[in-house]
């Protein structure tokens, strides 16, 4: 009997009956005392503010700032659906009263304008209720502050009021301090309802839902730094991301290269293979002290990578590339296509006719070395391939024989001399003598810094070489860092930046990430054709992006060219302030997919000694 009778609904308070008193005593403060303007809860000083008035127009960004506060502050919201019939009745009455106010001769112009605005707002809401089946809600918000002492409580109260001020007015319910405190408790009962309620439609209510994420914290991964807003550590597990690519941009002196170094070291310590294209010669000595490889390119000779080498692509890698639709087809023809891009970097004015003639001559050159489309490249040695001087001499033979086609590429042949026999010969002319097995390797091209055209050529050559190294590897986790990547962005030869973009698409499937870094967003976005901006395409490929401080003109350019919308606070964070560059170094906006936070990169003590003090590892750990 009574088995089907309606069970009495329990409240949270009644559900506590039967619980261990010891547990409840541990959870509860030893005393709760209501003072003049706050409530003492045990040893804590608390104050519960109520949002009494809201702005006519709500800005979600302002509301987000409240959720981002890292202090001991809690936001409590109550939400109930409001009868639409009652809403219509109140809105109609509001329109009538405001119309009387607007028409009154005793109301000043400001009062009349406010009345008209209230009428327009009420009519819009009525329209939504009538034609869009809009639901209305009764919304209340309380903000509970906890502090260790009264001074801290007053400071936090002012902080909350300043953050909430742009969208709502908060007050301390002096006559209902304990009721406000009770309303904060998780019992679902608002005892200060009359002080806080506000009718809102669904869109307005949604602004208060903290759907944005102000923390980036994975259980495993790389420590990126400190969340400036919350003070918490930022850890990113890039194995869970769409790709491992990252883009860094920041003016010289803002911590860009230090950030690169921190990321390199942390990835290397976790087992990643690290490759660095280093135009300023900043990493090689450190790598060497860590047992890594330091490959230097010099006008006096040393390391050489032969541009004419044809890489052997394994069957497995070929299948993977075909699956992605990035297969290069025949190895010889693919190499000739790559060489033509490199030659355009040497001679940016090359036209289509000259390119066709040169491609024909390249096929003939390889044929002279017994290499054609049917050759098994895997059976060839490094010394079986032609070198730069072979091409120069081959073209000289065409010149001497009086071939008419050669006359079209005379200027290119003249330029080629510098790379085959002249100033640049010891960098690009010769058989490859670099065979890197070390997981930590720096390609140092510091000596090329005053030869921008040569820099672009070597950047492109290294990118091509490293790409095939990764493709033919065992898919071990690897990362390629390209410092000053804007160097490869030649407006006259966008194919070079397109090559980087394609490499990022391809190498993602081979467990490799690419990190281009630049100090000039304008230069980086300069490589474009009629189809697309390849600098922008490279940035969009990167799941992670870190924007360090830039000149205000660069920030404006970034917003305009990339269609990015920074808030005023965000623009301030990434705009260089003269005299504060050192203070702001390593601080910027960090994006991981759709998430973004303000990040400060912090080097460990060991990293600081290796990087800033340039101490060898033996001295650091000795």
Long-range contacts (C-beta under 8 A, 24 or more apart in sequence): 11-187, 12-186, 12-187, 12-188, 13-187, 32-178, 32-181, 34-177, 34-178, 34-181, 35-177, 36-174, 37-172, 37-174, 37-177, 38-150, 38-153, 38-177, 39-177, 39-178, 39-181, 41-146, 41-181, 43-148, 44-146, 44-147, 44-148, 45-146, 45-147, 45-148, 45-149, 45-150, 45-152, 45-153, 46-144, 46-145, 46-146, 46-147, 46-153, 46-181, 47-144, 47-145, 47-153, 47-157, 47-172, 47-177, 48-142, 48-143, 48-144, 48-145, 48-173, 48-177, 48-180, 48-181, 48-183, 48-184, 49-142, 49-143, 49-144, 49-145, 49-157, 49-160, 49-161, 49-164, 49-170, 49-171, 49-172, 49-180, 50-140, 50-141, 50-142, 50-143, 50-170, 50-171, 50-173, 50-180, 50-192, 50-195, 50-196, 51-140, 51-141, 51-142, 51-143, 51-164, 51-168, 51-169, 51-170, 51-196, 51-198, 52-168, 52-169, 52-170, 52-171, 52-195, 52-196, 53-168, 53-169, 54-167, 54-168, 54-169, 54-198, 55-166, 55-167, 55-168, 56-117, 56-121, 58-167, 58-204, 58-207, 59-166, 59-167, 59-207, 60-207, 61-567, 62-166, 62-167, 63-167, 63-207, 63-208, 64-210, 64-212, 64-214, 65-163, 66-143, 66-160, 66-163, 66-164, 67-210, 67-212, 67-214, 68-214, 68-229, 68-230, 69-159, 69-160, 69-163, 70-229, 70-230, 70-231, 70-232, 71-145, 71-156, 71-159, 72-145, 72-146, 72-147, 72-156, 73-143, 73-144, 73-145, 73-146, 73-156, 73-160, 74-143, 74-144, 74-146, 74-184, 75-141, 75-142, 75-143, 75-144, 76-141, 76-142, 76-143, 76-144, 76-183, 76-184, 77-139, 77-140, 77-141, 77-142, 77-208, 78-138, 78-139, 78-140, 78-141, 78-190, 78-193, 78-196, 79-137, 79-138, 79-139, 79-140, 79-205, 80-137, 80-138, 81-135, 81-136, 81-137, 81-138, 82-136, 82-137, 82-138, 82-199, 84-129, 84-135, 84-136, 87-125, 87-129, 87-136, 87-199, 88-126, 88-129, 90-199, 91-122, 91-125, 91-126, 91-129, 92-126, 94-118, 94-119, 94-122, 95-119, 95-122, 95-123, 98-122, 125-201, 128-201, 134-201, 134-202, 135-201, 135-202, 136-199, 136-200, 136-201, 137-199, 137-200, 137-201, 137-202, 137-205, 138-197, 138-198, 138-199, 138-200, 139-197, 139-198, 139-199, 139-200, 139-204, 139-205, 139-208, 140-190, 140-193, 140-196, 140-197, 140-198, 141-168, 141-196, 141-208, 142-180, 142-183, 142-184, 142-190, 142-192, 142-196, 143-170, 144-181, 144-184, 171-195, 213-595, 214-597, 215-597, 216-590, 216-592, 216-595, 216-597, 222-263, 222-266, 222-267, 222-270, 223-266, 224-263, 224-590, 224-599, 224-601, 225-262, 225-586, 225-590, 225-599, 225-600, 225-601, 225-602, 226-599, 226-600, 226-602, 227-597, 227-598, 227-599, 228-587, 228-597, 228-598, 228-599, 228-600, 229-597, 229-598, 234-590, 234-597, 234-599, 236-544, 236-592, 238-513, 238-543, 238-544, 239-477, 241-543, 241-544, 241-592, 241-593, 242-508, 242-543, 242-593, 243-504, 243-508, 243-513, 243-541, 243-542, 243-543, 244-477, 244-479, 244-508, 244-511, 244-512, 244-513, 244-543, 245-504, 245-508, 245-513, 245-514, 245-515, 245-541, 245-542, 245-543, 245-544, 246-513, 246-515, 246-542, 246-543, 246-544, 246-545, 246-546, 247-515, 247-516, 247-517, 247-538, 247-539, 247-542, 247-544, 247-545, 247-546, 248-515, 248-516, 248-517, 248-518, 248-545, 248-546, 248-548, 249-517, 249-518, 249-519, 249-521, 249-524, 249-545, 249-546, 249-547, 249-548, 249-550, 249-558, 250-519, 250-546, 250-547, 250-548, 250-549, 250-550, 250-588, 251-519, 251-548, 251-549, 251-550, 251-551, 251-554, 251-576, 251-581, 252-519, 253-581, 253-582, 253-585, 254-548, 254-549, 254-550, 254-576, 254-581, 254-584, 254-585, 254-586, 254-588, 255-548, 255-585, 255-586, 255-587, 255-601, 256-517, 256-519, 256-548, 257-282, 257-483, 257-517, 258-585, 258-586, 258-601, 258-603, 258-611, 259-546, 259-548, 259-586, 259-601, 260-481, 260-483, 260-515, 260-517, 261-286, 261-603, 261-607, 261-611, 262-601, 262-603, 262-607, 263-479, 263-481, 263-515, 264-479, 264-481, 265-607, 265-610, 267-477, 267-479, 268-439, 268-440, 271-476, 271-477, 272-439, 272-476, 272-477, 272-478, 272-479, 273-439, 273-440, 273-473, 273-476, 273-477, 273-478, 273-479, 274-439, 274-440, 274-441, 274-478, 274-479, 274-481, 275-441, 275-443, 275-466, 275-469, 275-478, 275-479, 275-480, 275-481, 276-441, 276-442, 276-443, 276-480, 276-481, 276-483, 277-443, 277-445, 277-459, 277-462, 277-463, 277-466, 277-480, 277-481, 277-482, 277-483, 278-442, 278-443, 278-444, 278-445, 278-446, 278-483, 279-445, 279-446, 279-448, 279-449, 279-455, 279-459, 279-483, 279-484, 279-487, 280-446, 280-449, 280-483, 280-484, 281-444, 281-445, 281-446, 282-483, 283-442, 283-444, 284-442, 284-444, 285-614, 286-610, 286-611, 286-614, 287-440, 287-441, 287-442, 289-610, 289-616, 289-617, 289-618, 290-440, 290-610, 290-617, 291-438, 291-440, 292-438, 292-439, 292-440, 292-441, 292-442, 293-436, 293-438, 293-440, 293-441, 293-442, 294-441, 294-442, 294-444, 295-434, 295-436, 295-441, 295-442, 295-443, 295-444, 296-444, 296-446, 296-447, 297-427, 297-443, 297-444, 297-445, 297-447, 297-448, 297-458, 298-426, 298-427, 298-447, 299-423, 299-424, 299-426, 299-427, 299-447, 300-426, 301-426, 302-426, 303-433, 303-434, 304-426, 304-427, 304-428, 304-429, 304-430, 304-431, 304-432, 304-433, 304-434, 305-432, 305-434, 305-461, 305-462, 305-465, 306-382, 306-385, 306-387, 306-430, 306-431, 306-432, 307-339, 307-342, 307-388, 307-428, 307-461, 308-335, 308-339, 308-385, 308-386, 308-387, 308-388, 308-390, 308-391, 309-335, 309-382, 309-385, 309-432, 310-335, 310-371, 310-377, 310-380, 310-385, 311-335, 311-377, 311-468, 311-471, 311-472, 312-377, 312-378, 312-472, 313-468, 313-471, 313-472, 314-471, 314-472, 317-471, 317-472, 317-510, 320-509, 320-510, 321-471, 321-506, 323-509, 324-505, 324-506, 324-509, 326-502, 326-505, 326-506, 330-373, 331-377, 332-363, 332-366, 332-371, 332-372, 332-373, 332-375, 332-377, 333-373, 336-362, 336-363, 336-366, 338-464, 338-499, 341-460, 341-493, 341-495, 341-496, 341-499, 342-457, 342-460, 342-461, 343-412, 344-492, 344-493, 344-495, 344-496, 345-453, 345-456, 345-457, 345-460, 345-490, 345-493, 345-496, 346-412, 346-415, 346-416, 346-419, 346-453, 346-457, 347-411, 347-412, 347-415, 348-490, 348-492, 348-493, 349-411, 349-492, 350-412, 353-408, 354-408, 354-409, 354-412, 357-405, 357-406, 357-408, 357-409, 358-409, 358-412, 360-405, 361-391, 361-394, 361-395, 361-398, 361-409, 362-391, 364-394, 365-390, 365-391, 365-394, 368-394, 382-431, 382-432, 383-431, 385-431, 387-429, 387-430, 387-431, 388-416, 388-419, 388-420, 388-425, 388-428, 388-429, 388-430, 389-420, 389-421, 389-425, 389-429, 391-416, 391-420, 392-416, 392-417, 392-419, 392-420, 392-421, 393-420, 419-457, 424-451, 424-454, 427-454, 427-458, 428-457, 428-458, 428-461, 434-465, 436-469, 452-487, 455-487, 456-487, 456-488, 456-490, 456-493, 456-496, 459-487, 459-488, 459-496, 460-488, 460-496, 460-499, 463-488, 463-499, 463-500, 463-503, 464-499, 467-503, 467-506, 467-507, 470-507, 470-510, 470-512, 471-506, 471-507, 471-510, 473-510, 475-510, 475-511, 476-511, 477-511, 477-512, 478-511, 478-512, 478-513, 479-512, 479-513, 479-514, 479-515, 480-507, 480-512, 480-513, 480-514, 480-515, 481-515, 481-517, 482-514, 482-515, 482-516, 482-517, 483-517, 484-517, 484-518, 484-519, 485-516, 485-517, 485-518, 485-524, 485-538, 486-518, 486-519, 486-520, 486-523, 486-524, 486-526, 486-535, 488-527, 489-523, 489-524, 489-525, 489-526, 489-527, 489-534, 489-535, 490-526, 490-527, 491-526, 491-527, 491-528, 493-527, 494-527, 494-528, 494-529, 494-534, 496-527, 497-527, 497-534, 497-535, 497-538, 498-527, 498-534, 498-537, 500-534, 500-538, 501-534, 501-537, 501-538, 501-541, 504-538, 504-541, 504-542, 505-541, 515-542, 516-542, 520-554, 521-550, 521-554, 521-557, 521-558, 521-561, 522-554, 522-557, 525-557, 525-561, 525-562, 533-561, 536-561, 536-562, 543-592, 543-593, 544-590, 544-591, 544-592, 545-590, 545-591, 546-588, 546-589, 546-590, 546-591, 546-599, 547-574, 547-588, 547-589, 547-590, 547-591, 548-574, 548-586, 548-587, 548-588, 549-573, 549-574, 549-575, 549-576, 549-577, 549-581, 549-584, 549-587, 549-588, 550-574, 550-575, 550-576, 551-575, 551-576, 552-576, 573-598
